Every structure is written in C-alpha cells, then in structure tokens.
C-alpha cells in the first residue's frame, strides 16, 4: 500500500507534526490505564490499516523484550505500595508496583509505535518544506539529521565486518584507523552527494518558488484545535486522575465514560481517516 496516496498523508505537515508531539507528550507524561490501552490499541490498528504489518512485527519484536525488562526492573527495585502480593526473599512485591510497571511498559510501547508510524509520513522533504520559510539552513540540517545517525551506524557496521580486528595489537590499531578513515570518507562523499541532490531539488532557491504540495485546509485547523483541546482534557480532567501510590484507586470508569469518547477519537484519527477514505471510495463506485 502506497501511504503517500492516502488521505492522512495528504494532511499538512504541521498538522502531522503537531499530532506526533501531542501523542508523545501525553504518552510520556501520563501513566493512566485507559490511555495506555488506547495508545497501544490505536497504534496497532493504525499500522494494520495502512498495510505496515512487517513494520509492526519488527517493532513488537523490539518493544516486547524492552517492556518485559521494564516490568522486571520495577518488580526488583520498586518497593512502593501497600498491597503486598508475595515476597522474593525479604523483598515484598506490591500490587501497586506491578500495575505501575505494566502501565509504564504499555506507554513505552505506544510511544515507540506512534513515533515509528509518524516517521513513515514525515519524511525529510516534508520537514524541509515546512521549515524552509523560517530558515532554509535549519530546515536542511533538521531534515538530514533525522537520517544521519542510523545511516552512520549502519555504515560503521559494514566497515566493522569488512575490516575485522586480529589479536595483534599493531594490527588492531591499524584496523581501527582504517575503519575511521573509511567512515569519514563515506560521510564526506555522502555530504557532497546530498548537497548536489538538495540543490537539484531546489533547496537553494527562494522558498516562494518551491511548490507547496500540502495546503492548510479547514480540516487541518479542526484537527489542530480538537487535538489541543483533547490534550488539555487529558491533563486537567479530574476523572482521568489515577492514584497508584500508596494504594491503587482506579477512577470511576462507567460514571465518566463520556470523557473517553473524544480521547478515543483523538487516538484513532489515522484509522478514522482511512475509514472515511474507504467509505468515500465505495460510495463513488456505487454511484458509477
């Protein structure tokens, strides 16, 4: 599936970047059971809706061990809470520490999912086009730095495999210098190629002469205002406050279930955009 043809991809770059910031801030700063479940569930469904099953599988292979390590770390070193479940030697494992570990692991998984999902939509060209009106140099640096670190690490692994280190100390020093020399040579060569490529794509021209593909429409303004209001509700609404320590007190979910409706809509914006696109296409086919 070509994501660049989808309705969600055609949103303004600033709107997508704002959604990523909102989801990241809420996911990192709030430890809440319902928000954690919604974050992970919406992330999984977003990957599936846009045909990124392989990316989701690779991401889960990374997040599940890290999440398990977070849970184990909390069980071993977190002694807060009053509800004791069992003992590991003289150390008490409390219900509050277990729940906090599970919620933290879910939030970490959700944050990793959403960041990986939005990176497929926010490529270097879109970031450059967004910030080119403010500072072309800053836009180029920011867009290229998003791909510089992983490319450098990948090239370093290639040079390390191509130039193995022997047991001799003199050979080890020579091999390390050769690795650094090859890595720096590649960085310089890639810099020249990138400069030529950016110039060919109009990076050095006046931003007013560049083609603006993504227009800020009314739907973009609606999404921005709705996401900002939803984030404020997540931080200020009393029904969303959860007390984990010293004793876990879950909020009244059924009495305040209405407040989770806009939050669910906020998390499922990519899925709703895909659903709207599919329904619109089927309705058009039926009219034909």
Protein Blocks (a to p, Z undefined) as FASTA:
>chain_A
ZZklpmklmpcfklmmmmmmmmmmmmmmpccfklmmmmmmmmmmmmmmnopaklmmmmmm
mmmmmmmmmmmmmmmmmcgdjbdfbdehjaccdfklmmmmmmmmmmmmmmmmmmmmmmmm
mcfklmmmmmmmmommlmmmmmmmmmmmmmmmmmmmmmmmmmccdfblklmmmmmmmmmm
mmmmmmmmmmmmmmmmmmmnopmmcfklpccfbdcdfklmmmmmmmmmmmmmmmmmmklp
ccfbfbdcdddfklmmmmmmmmmmmmmmmmmmmmmmmmmmmmmmmmZZ
